[in-house]
Amino acid sequence: MQRDTQIFDLIKDELHRQRRGLELIASENFTSLQVMQAMGNVMTNKYAEGYPGKRYYGGCEVVDLSEQLAIDRAKEIFGVNYVNVQPHSGAQANTAVQFAVLQPGDAILGLDLSMGGHLTHGSPVTYSGKIYQAHHYGVRKEDGRVDYDALEAKAKEVKPKLIICGASAYARDWDYARIRQVADQVGALVLADIAHPAGLIAAGLLNSPFDHCHFVTSTTHKTLRGPRGGIIMMKHDFENPWGIKTPKGEVRMMSALLDLAVFPGIQGGPLEHVIAAKAVSFYEILQPEYKTYAARMQQNAQALATAFINKGYDIVSGGTDNHLLLIDLRNKGISGKKAENTLVKADITLNKNMVPFDDKSPFITSGIRVGVPAITTRGLKESDMEQVAVWLDAVLMQPDNEDIIAKVRGEVNEFMQQFPLYPEMD
Ligand SMILES: Cc1ncc(COP(=O)(O)O)c(C=O)c1O
């Protein structure tokens, strides 16, 4: 067969783009070579609807072992008794939990999208805001932190069946115990979506949700540094409190309901090649080097926050506990959209982001989200963060000055050569 040179040329272009730039998108990372190799393997050819030992197709004896290894390693990392590694993405993991425990029209309560929450936590543009009756809590204006008192008041008012915590753009740790207290008062279950900080939680650097939240979902490709995908976990299985029945009319344990929600509820055949790559990334997380990586991420984020604060930038909540910062650019006279579009010309990638109480639309925004998982994987350290802030500041302060943009791009490209990315691919 003829080789598809068009796509392979584009893959080469993408490799060069990733190599030369400063990657500050908080939800991105660079997998190891072996994680990527595991993703491109013959398991992509295999249909394996069902779960290890209970499949609807023959010939699953090898993928059973691989999927079980992924499950066992995730259990070890997070100290949990139930793991489903089949969700194709973080959104699918959240959809499955909601599908398992909610009926159409049930009330849910999640962090507002404009305050850092995720689309699947009840945004009206997604299934979660269309199928369920979605309510939201937010952050306090004075300090940018989750307003747990308002969350409690809202929960008592709307009596949600599911309270969702976790965020896409929130730099502070979560008080999972407080949320569980509220949930118990109103008879709700709690889902913690740790898609962003999962790696820091795995390394013991942030509060653990597992003792307090009934369900925990995550992506595997952000701070966990695995392949693109999702995962669902529970520390303990439990009897479902509302007598929810399976399609056959049986009342089953939550683990069975979750498994049924993923397949056949919302997905078909699992991506066994991606599950193999998840297993490889979990193996890497279990090595001592990963703890060093996670600690470095947190140190880098804090150093970067300090560098921006020293340059007069307004960091939402005044700093960070995790791997990202949210910068409110209103005092700098540039929108998030312009910042994103200008920085990309200097080979610096990040995303525009709404800030709490934003007066601009989601397409313009007043802020940017800056994350360090990818640059930490490249090898940048705390001492490099001042330079990173200097480059961003130079471009943001004179966004129409093409000479400055070109100068910064040249410096970034030269600097990044010190941190080889996939040298084996040359
Ligand atoms: C908190 C949170 N949950 C879920 C997701 C969805 O993950 P995916 O893009 O894999 O569907 C994201 C993605 O950014 C996220 O930030």
The ligand as a Gaussian input file, in Angstrom:
#p B3LYP/6-31G(d) Opt

LIG

0 1
 C      -12.283000      19.242000      34.803000
 C      -12.367000      18.571000      33.458000
 N      -13.185000      17.521000      33.312000
 C      -13.329000      16.886000      32.142000
 C      -12.609000      17.286000      31.039000
 C      -12.881000      16.614000      29.720000
 O      -11.847000      15.859000      29.274000
 P      -11.796000      15.408000      27.723000
 O      -11.375000      16.583000      26.963000
 O      -10.823000      14.268000      27.752000
 O      -13.161000      14.940000      27.374000
 C      -11.726000      18.349000      31.142000
 C      -10.950000      18.764000      29.954000
 O      -10.313000      19.723000      29.876000
 C      -11.600000      19.026000      32.382000
 O      -10.802000      20.081000      32.525000

